[in-house]
Amino acid sequence: MANRAFMNQTVPIFGSLGSNYSLKFACQALWWYIFPPNLRQTQTDLSAKLLEYFPEFTDPYFFSTGRDAIQFSLQALSLPQNAKVLTQAFTCAAIEEAILGAKLQPVFVDLAEHSINLNVETLQKAFAANPDARVVLVQHLLGYPAAIVAIRDWCNKNNLLLIEDLAQSFGSHTSDKKLLGSFGDIVVTSFGRDKVIDVVAGGCCLFRKNLLVEEPSRHLLRSRSDWRQAFYPLLTVIIRATFSLGLGKVLQRVAVSFGIITSPVLRTTPLFEKLSVGQARLVFEQLHSLSQALEHRAKIAAIYERFLFQYAVSPATTDKLSPLRFAIIARDPATLTAELKKHNFYLSDRWYRSAVDAGSTKWNTTYQVGSCLAAEALASTVFTLPTHRQITPQVAARLATVILGQLDIQQDYVVREITKKEIWEDWLANRVEANFLQSWHWGEFQRKLGKEIARIGLYEKSNLIGVALMIFERARRGTYCSLPGGPLLDWDRILVASAFFSHLRTIAKQHGCSFLRFRPQVLENPGARAQAAQLGAVPAAMHVTADRTIEIDLAKDNEQILAQMRKNTRSAIKKAEKLGIRTTVSRDPSAIKQFYEEQRLVAARHDFVPFSYDFLVEQFRIFAENNQAILVSAYQGEQLLASAFVLMYHQQAVYHYGVSTDANTKLPGSYAVQWRVIIEAKQHGCQSYNLWGVAPPGVKGHRFAGVSLFKRGFGGREVQYLEAQDIPLSPRFWVVRVFELVRKWRRRL
C-alpha cells in the first residue's frame, strides 16, 4: 500500500496531453490509420448510433473539426450576410471563427450569476441591444448544463433558432433527466482533443427534421486522417509514461518545436474536410462505452465537490452531473498552477483565460473588452480540474487536498497595488529594514528614467504586512523584474514569504519578464540562503546594488565615532582642519553638474561607464525636494577635492556616489567630506551611516576593492546582506544567465 501511495504521488498528472487515451486506444488509432476499416459500413454504423441519441434529427454530417460542423450548420440556414448569432462570452476562439467563417456576426452574451453559462436574463439583455439576432448558440460549457428548458421557450417566443453545442457535454442530461441536444434545432459536437468524445479531431452536426427546405448533400468519410492526428495518441502516451524520467519532457518539446503537437485551437486541415473512417470507428466505440465514462466523471466531480464546495463556481450543481472539468474560483490561478506543479500536477491548460480564449495561437477577436464583465471576471479567476480517466478517486482526493491548502493561503493573503504615497511611507516608517531603494521616491525616480514600476502591497485580512517596489527592466537580452533592497516583509513567516513571491511571480510574468531578481534587506546566513532556494531562487550572476557594506552607528557621540576609526583616518580628518580645507553642503540640483563632470573624468581614469547626467540629477532632485539628499564637497581654496552624493532616508544616511579630483590625491579632502557627512547626518536625525559597498576581505578583483581600504578606515560594523537572487520565470532566463556569467568572467566582476 505504501508503494502504491508513493506511485500515486510521483506519477505526473496532466490536465490534457492525451490523458483520455490508453495504450490500447493509441494502438487502435494507429492501426486504423494504416489499415482503414470499411468506409461505408462505418459511416452507416456511426450515423445509426448517433440517431439513437437524437431520433428526431436527420442523418449527421461529419467533418474533421467541430468548428467546421458549426460553420456548415450556420451556412445551411441560408441566413442573410452579417446576421447576428448570440453566444456566450467565456468561450473558445474556434466558436467565433466558425461564426465569422459563415459570414455572420457573433454577439457575445454575458454569463449568469454563479454560472459558466448564459441564461434567459443575459440573453434578453443582449437581444434587446441586438433585436435583429437570428440564432442562439448554447454550449453547456465544461459539461454544466445551461438552463436549456427556459432558453428553448425563450427562443420560441422570440422566433430564434437554437443550436446546442455538445462538445463538452455529450450524453449529459438536465436535472429532470432530459438529454442535452434534444432541445436544439441543430446539434453540433466536436470529437477533438480533451472533449467528451475524443478521437483527436473531428465533429458532426445534425439538423432537426423538416428544419431545412433542402438538405445539403452528404459526402463519404475520408480514408485517412492527418498523420499527426494518427500518431498523437501514442506520442502522448509515451510522453506521459516517461515524463518523470525527463525523456517525456524532451520529447514533448521536440514534438512542439517541429509542429507534431500543435494547439487544439490551431486549424491544421482544409475547410470542411471530412472525418476519417478510422476516427469515425473510434467515435463509434466510444459511444458504446460513454455511460461508463460519464459515471467516472461524475464520481470524480463528486470528490472535488466534497473537498472544494466553497470554491466551486456553481455550488451544489454537480449532483449526478458528469462535468468535463470541475470549475473552481482561485484568486491567483497562475500561482496555483505553479504550486500544483511541485506536486506533479500539470494543469496549466486551465480553460479559459479570457472572454474569448485562443490558447497559444494568435486570434484577433471581435470581442469588445468590458462588454461582458462577468465573463471577464470569471476568466481571470477560474481554475478547472480534469475528470478524465487518469484521475482516479485517490488522485482526485490528493489533488483536491493540495488545492484546498493553496486556496486557503490565497484567502489569507492578497495583493493590491498601492497608489497612495502616505500608505506606502507610513508602513515603511515602522520597519527597521526600510531603505531608500524601496522608498516611494526611488520609484518616482525610476519612472523619470522611463521605466515601468509597480508598488505592490501584501495584505493579511486587510492588514498591510509587506511591500515590494517592482522595477521592470527592459534590456536587449530580455525583460526582467528588479527588486533592489526588497521586498520588505517578515521573512521568518515562511507562508507569508511564499504567498508574496507567488503573487510577485504572477505579476512579473504578466509584464513579460523572464526572471525576477531581488536583493532583500536580509543578513546573509545559511537559513536565508535556504529560504531563497525554497522560493525557487538561485544566486544571481550579477549584483543588485551593494550587498556588503559598512554601517557607522551615529547614536554614539563624535568622540566615540572618532575613537573607532583607524588612526590614519582620524589623523587625516584633523589634518584637513589644520590645512583649512572647507566643506560645503548643497541641496541644489544644479550642483550636480560639476559632480557629473568630475565623475566622467574619474570614469576615464579607471575605465568604467559613468552614470548619465539625467540619471544623477533626477535622482538628486527627487530626494532633495523631500529633504533627503545632500551633496557634500571639500575645497582647498576654490579647488574641488572631493564630493559625496548622500541620500538620507528612514534614519539612515547612505554614501551613494562619490568623486575625487587629482588634487585630492595629495590632500585629505575625501576624509573631510566623510566627517562632514557624519555631522550632517546626525543633525538630520539619522541613526546610522551606510558607506555603501565594500569588497570582501582579500578579494582584490572586486568592483569595490579600490575604495574598501578607505571606507574601512572609518570603523563601524561590516554587514553582509544576502546576495542578489534570481527566480526563473521562463526558459529564456537560462540564456540570459549564461550571457551574464560570461560577461562577469570577462569583466572580472
DAURUR-V900033 format. One record per residue. N is the residue number from 0. SS is DSSP state (hx for helix, st for strand, lp for the rest). Layout:
n->N ss->SS
n->N ss->SS
This chain:
n->0 ss->lp
n->1 ss->hx
n->2 ss->hx
n->3 ss->hx
n->4 ss->hx
n->5 ss->hx
n->6 ss->hx
n->7 ss->hx
n->8 ss->hx
n->9 ss->hx
n->10 ss->lp
n->11 ss->lp
n->12 ss->st
n->13 ss->st
n->14 ss->lp
n->15 ss->lp
n->16 ss->lp
n->17 ss->lp
n->18 ss->lp
n->19 ss->lp
n->20 ss->lp
n->21 ss->lp
n->22 ss->hx
n->23 ss->hx
n->24 ss->hx
n->25 ss->hx
n->26 ss->hx
n->27 ss->hx
n->28 ss->hx
n->29 ss->hx
n->30 ss->hx
n->31 ss->hx
n->32 ss->hx
n->33 ss->hx
n->34 ss->lp
n->35 ss->lp
n->36 ss->lp
n->37 ss->lp
n->38 ss->hx
n->39 ss->hx
n->40 ss->hx
n->41 ss->hx
n->42 ss->hx
n->43 ss->hx
n->44 ss->hx
n->45 ss->hx
n->46 ss->hx
n->47 ss->hx
n->48 ss->hx
n->49 ss->hx
n->50 ss->hx
n->51 ss->hx
n->52 ss->hx
n->53 ss->lp
n->54 ss->lp
n->55 ss->lp
n->56 ss->st
n->57 ss->lp
n->58 ss->lp
n->59 ss->lp
n->60 ss->st
n->61 ss->st
n->62 ss->st
n->63 ss->lp
n->64 ss->lp
n->65 ss->hx
n->66 ss->hx
n->67 ss->hx
n->68 ss->hx
n->69 ss->hx
n->70 ss->hx
n->71 ss->hx
n->72 ss->hx
n->73 ss->hx
n->74 ss->hx
n->75 ss->hx
n->76 ss->lp
n->77 ss->lp
n->78 ss->lp
n->79 ss->lp
n->80 ss->lp
n->81 ss->lp
n->82 ss->lp
n->83 ss->st
n->84 ss->st
n->85 ss->st
n->86 ss->st
n->87 ss->st
n->88 ss->lp
n->89 ss->lp
n->90 ss->st
n->91 ss->st
n->92 ss->hx
n->93 ss->hx
n->94 ss->hx
n->95 ss->hx
n->96 ss->hx
n->97 ss->hx
n->98 ss->hx
n->99 ss->hx
n->100 ss->hx
n->101 ss->lp
n->102 ss->lp
n->103 ss->lp
n->104 ss->st
n->105 ss->st
n->106 ss->st
n->107 ss->st
n->108 ss->st
n->109 ss->lp
n->110 ss->lp
n->111 ss->lp
n->112 ss->lp
n->113 ss->lp
n->114 ss->lp
n->115 ss->lp
n->116 ss->lp
n->117 ss->lp
n->118 ss->lp
n->119 ss->hx
n->120 ss->hx
n->121 ss->hx
n->122 ss->hx
n->123 ss->hx
n->124 ss->hx
n->125 ss->hx
n->126 ss->hx
n->127 ss->hx
n->128 ss->hx
n->129 ss->lp
n->130 ss->lp
n->131 ss->lp
n->132 ss->st
n->133 ss->st
n->134 ss->st
n->135 ss->st
n->136 ss->st
n->137 ss->st
n->138 ss->lp
n->139 ss->lp
n->140 ss->hx
n->141 ss->hx
n->142 ss->hx
n->143 ss->lp
n->144 ss->lp
n->145 ss->lp
n->146 ss->lp
n->147 ss->hx
n->148 ss->hx
n->149 ss->hx
n->150 ss->hx
n->151 ss->hx
n->152 ss->hx
n->153 ss->hx
n->154 ss->hx
n->155 ss->hx
n->156 ss->hx
n->157 ss->lp
n->158 ss->lp
n->159 ss->lp
n->160 ss->st
n->161 ss->st
n->162 ss->st
n->163 ss->st
n->164 ss->st
n->165 ss->lp
n->166 ss->lp
n->167 ss->lp
n->168 ss->lp
n->169 ss->lp
n->170 ss->lp
n->171 ss->lp
n->172 ss->st
n->173 ss->lp
n->174 ss->lp
n->175 ss->lp
n->176 ss->lp
n->177 ss->lp
n->178 ss->st
n->179 ss->lp
n->180 ss->lp
n->181 ss->lp
n->182 ss->lp
n->183 ss->lp
n->184 ss->lp
n->185 ss->st
n->186 ss->st
n->187 ss->st
n->188 ss->st
n->189 ss->st
n->190 ss->lp
n->191 ss->lp
n->192 ss->lp
n->193 ss->lp
n->194 ss->lp
n->195 ss->lp
n->196 ss->lp
n->197 ss->lp
n->198 ss->lp
n->199 ss->lp
n->200 ss->lp
n->201 ss->lp
n->202 ss->st
n->203 ss->st
n->204 ss->st
n->205 ss->st
n->206 ss->st
n->207 ss->st
n->208 ss->lp
n->209 ss->lp
n->210 ss->lp
n->211 ss->lp
n->212 ss->lp
n->213 ss->lp
n->214 ss->lp
n->215 ss->lp
n->216 ss->lp
n->217 ss->lp
n->218 ss->lp
n->219 ss->lp
n->220 ss->lp
n->221 ss->st
n->222 ss->lp
n->223 ss->lp
n->224 ss->lp
n->225 ss->lp
n->226 ss->hx
n->227 ss->hx
n->228 ss->hx
n->229 ss->hx
n->230 ss->hx
n->231 ss->hx
n->232 ss->hx
n->233 ss->hx
n->234 ss->hx
n->235 ss->hx
n->236 ss->hx
n->237 ss->hx
n->238 ss->hx
n->239 ss->hx
n->240 ss->hx
n->241 ss->hx
n->242 ss->hx
n->243 ss->hx
n->244 ss->hx
n->245 ss->lp
n->246 ss->hx
n->247 ss->hx
n->248 ss->hx
n->249 ss->hx
n->250 ss->hx
n->251 ss->hx
n->252 ss->hx
n->253 ss->hx
n->254 ss->hx
n->255 ss->hx
n->256 ss->hx
n->257 ss->lp
n->258 ss->lp
n->259 ss->lp
n->260 ss->lp
n->261 ss->lp
n->262 ss->lp
n->263 ss->lp
n->264 ss->lp
n->265 ss->lp
n->266 ss->lp
n->267 ss->lp
n->268 ss->lp
n->269 ss->lp
n->270 ss->lp
n->271 ss->lp
n->272 ss->lp
n->273 ss->lp
n->274 ss->lp
n->275 ss->st
n->276 ss->hx
n->277 ss->hx
n->278 ss->hx
n->279 ss->hx
n->280 ss->hx
n->281 ss->hx
n->282 ss->hx
n->283 ss->hx
n->284 ss->hx
n->285 ss->hx
n->286 ss->hx
n->287 ss->hx
n->288 ss->lp
n->289 ss->hx
n->290 ss->hx
n->291 ss->hx
n->292 ss->hx
n->293 ss->hx
n->294 ss->hx
n->295 ss->hx
n->296 ss->hx
n->297 ss->hx
n->298 ss->hx
n->299 ss->hx
n->300 ss->hx
n->301 ss->hx
n->302 ss->hx
n->303 ss->hx
n->304 ss->hx
n->305 ss->hx
n->306 ss->hx
n->307 ss->hx
n->308 ss->hx
n->309 ss->hx
n->310 ss->hx
n->311 ss->st
n->312 ss->lp
n->313 ss->lp
n->314 ss->lp
n->315 ss->lp
n->316 ss->lp
n->317 ss->lp
n->318 ss->lp
n->319 ss->lp
n->320 ss->lp
n->321 ss->lp
n->322 ss->lp
n->323 ss->lp
n->324 ss->st
n->325 ss->st
n->326 ss->st
n->327 ss->st
n->328 ss->st
n->329 ss->lp
n->330 ss->lp
n->331 ss->lp
n->332 ss->hx
n->333 ss->hx
n->334 ss->hx
n->335 ss->hx
n->336 ss->hx
n->337 ss->hx
n->338 ss->hx
n->339 ss->hx
n->340 ss->hx
n->341 ss->hx
n->342 ss->lp
n->343 ss->lp
n->344 ss->st
n->345 ss->st
n->346 ss->lp
n->347 ss->lp
n->348 ss->lp
n->349 ss->lp
n->350 ss->lp
n->351 ss->lp
n->352 ss->lp
n->353 ss->lp
n->354 ss->lp
n->355 ss->st
n->356 ss->st
n->357 ss->lp
n->358 ss->lp
n->359 ss->lp
n->360 ss->lp
n->361 ss->lp
n->362 ss->lp
n->363 ss->lp
n->364 ss->lp
n->365 ss->lp
n->366 ss->lp
n->367 ss->lp
n->368 ss->lp
n->369 ss->lp
n->370 ss->lp
n->371 ss->lp
n->372 ss->hx
n->373 ss->hx
n->374 ss->hx
n->375 ss->hx
n->376 ss->hx
n->377 ss->hx
n->378 ss->hx
n->379 ss->hx
n->380 ss->hx
n->381 ss->st
n->382 ss->st
n->383 ss->st
n->384 ss->st
n->385 ss->st
n->386 ss->lp
n->387 ss->lp
n->388 ss->lp
n->389 ss->lp
n->390 ss->lp
n->391 ss->lp
n->392 ss->hx
n->393 ss->hx
n->394 ss->hx
n->395 ss->hx
n->396 ss->hx
n->397 ss->hx
n->398 ss->hx
n->399 ss->hx
n->400 ss->hx
n->401 ss->hx
n->402 ss->hx
n->403 ss->hx
n->404 ss->hx
n->405 ss->hx
n->406 ss->hx
n->407 ss->hx
n->408 ss->hx
n->409 ss->hx
n->410 ss->hx
n->411 ss->hx
n->412 ss->st
n->413 ss->st
n->414 ss->st
n->415 ss->st
n->416 ss->st
n->417 ss->lp
n->418 ss->lp
n->419 ss->lp
n->420 ss->hx
n->421 ss->hx
n->422 ss->hx
n->423 ss->hx
n->424 ss->hx
n->425 ss->hx
n->426 ss->hx
n->427 ss->hx
n->428 ss->lp
n->429 ss->lp
n->430 ss->lp
n->431 ss->lp
n->432 ss->lp
n->433 ss->lp
n->434 ss->lp
n->435 ss->hx
n->436 ss->hx
n->437 ss->hx
n->438 ss->lp
n->439 ss->hx
n->440 ss->hx
n->441 ss->hx
n->442 ss->hx
n->443 ss->hx
n->444 ss->hx
n->445 ss->hx
n->446 ss->hx
n->447 ss->hx
n->448 ss->lp
n->449 ss->lp
n->450 ss->lp
n->451 ss->st
n->452 ss->st
n->453 ss->st
n->454 ss->st
n->455 ss->st
n->456 ss->st
n->457 ss->st
n->458 ss->st
n->459 ss->st
n->460 ss->lp
n->461 ss->lp
n->462 ss->st
n->463 ss->st
n->464 ss->st
n->465 ss->st
n->466 ss->st
n->467 ss->st
n->468 ss->st
n->469 ss->st
n->470 ss->st
n->471 ss->st
n->472 ss->st
n->473 ss->st
n->474 ss->st
n->475 ss->lp
n->476 ss->lp
n->477 ss->st
n->478 ss->st
n->479 ss->st
n->480 ss->st
n->481 ss->st
n->482 ss->st
n->483 ss->st
n->484 ss->lp
n->485 ss->lp
n->486 ss->lp
n->487 ss->st
n->488 ss->st
n->489 ss->lp
n->490 ss->lp
n->491 ss->lp
n->492 ss->lp
n->493 ss->hx
n->494 ss->hx
n->495 ss->hx
n->496 ss->hx
n->497 ss->hx
n->498 ss->hx
n->499 ss->hx
n->500 ss->hx
n->501 ss->hx
n->502 ss->hx
n->503 ss->hx
n->504 ss->hx
n->505 ss->hx
n->506 ss->hx
n->507 ss->hx
n->508 ss->hx
n->509 ss->hx
n->510 ss->lp
n->511 ss->lp
n->512 ss->lp
n->513 ss->lp
n->514 ss->st
n->515 ss->st
n->516 ss->st
n->517 ss->st
n->518 ss->st
n->519 ss->lp
n->520 ss->lp
n->521 ss->lp
n->522 ss->st
n->523 ss->lp
n->524 ss->lp
n->525 ss->hx
n->526 ss->hx
n->527 ss->hx
n->528 ss->hx
n->529 ss->hx
n->530 ss->hx
n->531 ss->hx
n->532 ss->hx
n->533 ss->hx
n->534 ss->lp
n->535 ss->lp
n->536 ss->st
n->537 ss->st
n->538 ss->st
n->539 ss->lp
n->540 ss->lp
n->541 ss->lp
n->542 ss->lp
n->543 ss->lp
n->544 ss->lp
n->545 ss->lp
n->546 ss->lp
n->547 ss->st
n->548 ss->st
n->549 ss->st
n->550 ss->st
n->551 ss->st
n->552 ss->st
n->553 ss->lp
n->554 ss->lp
n->555 ss->lp
n->556 ss->lp
n->557 ss->hx
n->558 ss->hx
n->559 ss->hx
n->560 ss->hx
n->561 ss->hx
n->562 ss->hx
n->563 ss->lp
n->564 ss->lp
n->565 ss->lp
n->566 ss->hx
n->567 ss->hx
n->568 ss->hx
n->569 ss->hx
n->570 ss->hx
n->571 ss->hx
n->572 ss->hx
n->573 ss->hx
n->574 ss->hx
n->575 ss->hx
n->576 ss->hx
n->577 ss->hx
n->578 ss->lp
n->579 ss->lp
n->580 ss->lp
n->581 ss->st
n->582 ss->st
n->583 ss->st
n->584 ss->st
n->585 ss->st
n->586 ss->lp
n->587 ss->lp
n->588 ss->hx
n->589 ss->hx
n->590 ss->hx
n->591 ss->hx
n->592 ss->hx
n->593 ss->hx
n->594 ss->hx
n->595 ss->hx
n->596 ss->hx
n->597 ss->hx
n->598 ss->hx
n->599 ss->hx
n->600 ss->hx
n->601 ss->hx
n->602 ss->hx
n->603 ss->hx
n->604 ss->hx
n->605 ss->hx
n->606 ss->lp
n->607 ss->lp
n->608 ss->lp
n->609 ss->lp
n->610 ss->lp
n->611 ss->lp
n->612 ss->hx
n->613 ss->hx
n->614 ss->hx
n->615 ss->hx
n->616 ss->hx
n->617 ss->hx
n->618 ss->hx
n->619 ss->hx
n->620 ss->hx
n->621 ss->hx
n->622 ss->hx
n->623 ss->hx
n->624 ss->lp
n->625 ss->lp
n->626 ss->lp
n->627 ss->lp
n->628 ss->st
n->629 ss->st
n->630 ss->st
n->631 ss->st
n->632 ss->st
n->633 ss->st
n->634 ss->st
n->635 ss->st
n->636 ss->lp
n->637 ss->lp
n->638 ss->st
n->639 ss->st
n->640 ss->st
n->641 ss->st
n->642 ss->st
n->643 ss->st
n->644 ss->st
n->645 ss->st
n->646 ss->st
n->647 ss->st
n->648 ss->st
n->649 ss->lp
n->650 ss->lp
n->651 ss->st
n->652 ss->st
n->653 ss->st
n->654 ss->st
n->655 ss->st
n->656 ss->st
n->657 ss->st
n->658 ss->st
n->659 ss->st
n->660 ss->lp
n->661 ss->hx
n->662 ss->hx
n->663 ss->hx
n->664 ss->hx
n->665 ss->hx
n->666 ss->lp
n->667 ss->lp
n->668 ss->hx
n->669 ss->hx
n->670 ss->hx
n->671 ss->hx
n->672 ss->hx
n->673 ss->hx
n->674 ss->hx
n->675 ss->hx
n->676 ss->hx
n->677 ss->hx
n->678 ss->hx
n->679 ss->hx
n->680 ss->hx
n->681 ss->hx
n->682 ss->hx
n->683 ss->hx
n->684 ss->lp
n->685 ss->lp
n->686 ss->lp
n->687 ss->st
n->688 ss->st
n->689 ss->st
n->690 ss->lp
n->691 ss->lp
n->692 ss->lp
n->693 ss->lp
n->694 ss->lp
n->695 ss->lp
n->696 ss->lp
n->697 ss->lp
n->698 ss->lp
n->699 ss->lp
n->700 ss->lp
n->701 ss->lp
n->702 ss->lp
n->703 ss->lp
n->704 ss->hx
n->705 ss->hx
n->706 ss->hx
n->707 ss->hx
n->708 ss->hx
n->709 ss->hx
n->710 ss->hx
n->711 ss->hx
n->712 ss->lp
n->713 ss->lp
n->714 ss->lp
n->715 ss->lp
n->716 ss->st
n->717 ss->st
n->718 ss->st
n->719 ss->st
n->720 ss->st
n->721 ss->lp
n->722 ss->lp
n->723 ss->lp
n->724 ss->st
n->725 ss->st
n->726 ss->st
n->727 ss->st
n->728 ss->lp
n->729 ss->lp
n->730 ss->lp
n->731 ss->hx
n->732 ss->hx
n->733 ss->hx
n->734 ss->hx
n->735 ss->hx
n->736 ss->hx
n->737 ss->hx
n->738 ss->hx
n->739 ss->hx
n->740 ss->hx
n->741 ss->hx
n->742 ss->hx
n->743 ss->hx
n->744 ss->hx
n->745 ss->hx
n->746 ss->hx
n->747 ss->lp
n->748 ss->lp
